[in-house]
Amino acid sequence: MAARDSDEEMKTPDWEAVVKPLCESKAEEFRFLGYDQVEAKDIWECVSDKYRKHGTPALHQVVSDILSLRATQYMNFITMRIYRGELR
């Protein structure tokens, strides 16, 4: 399956029905680990960041990326955004 544009794909109901609960679950997992400020949208921003160049992959790959996201990967993403001045 070819890569897709992330904005187009995330508007479809089936993607939102699958991806949003997964991001919420992963954010909850991170909060259990002590990362109290993490929200579902933050998880999606982190995971989808690598899709900017080549588009969004198939749904099963997105699901895998969300479920396999580690707290250290998330913190590296946030740190880089702070260095670039994207977060305060």
N, C-alpha and C positions, 0 to 999 in steps of 0.2 A: 504494500500500500504506500502511495506517495505521501510525502510530507504535506501538511496543510498549513494555511495561515491561521495563527492562533486566535486572532480576533474573530474570524469567521466561525471557527469550530466551537469556541466557547459560548457562542450565542445559541447553539442548538440545545434543546431541552434534555436530550439523553446524556450529553456530555456534562451538563450542569448537574444533573441528577446523580451522576457517578462521581465526578471530580470534587464538587463542593463538600459532600459528606466525608470524603477521604481527607481533604485538607483540614476539615474541622477535627477529625479524629487525630491526625498527625499533630495539629496544634495542641490538642488536649494532652497527647503523649508528652510533648515538649514541656507543657506546664507541669505535668507530674514530675518531670526531671528538674524543675526549678526555673525554667525559662518562662516567667509569669506573664510577660508582655506579648507573647506570640499569639497571633490570630490566624484564622484560615486564609485570609487574603495574603498574609505574609508568606505562608507556605507556598501558595500558588505563585507569587512573585519570584520566589527562590527557584522553584522547579521550572517555571516557564522561562526563566532568564536564558537558559541554554537553548531554547527553541527560537530565539530571535533571529538567528542567522539562517537557519534551514527550515523553519516552519515547525508546526506541531506534528509530532509523529502519530502513529495509530494510538487509539485509546488504550490498548493493553500496555503499551510502552509508557504512556503518561501515568497510568495506574501504578505500574512498577516503579517509576521514578518517585512518585509520592510516597509509596510504602517503604521504599529503601532509603529515603532521605535520613541522614544522620544529623544529630544536633551540631556536630563540628562543621559539617558542610553548610548548614544554615548560618552558623555564626561567622564563617568565612565570608559568605555572601553579604551578610549585614555589615561586617567590617569593611569590605571593599566599597560598599555603597556609602559608608560614612567617609572614607578616604576620598571618594569622588565628589563628596559634597551633596549627595542625593538624599541623605537623612541628617536629621539634627537630633 
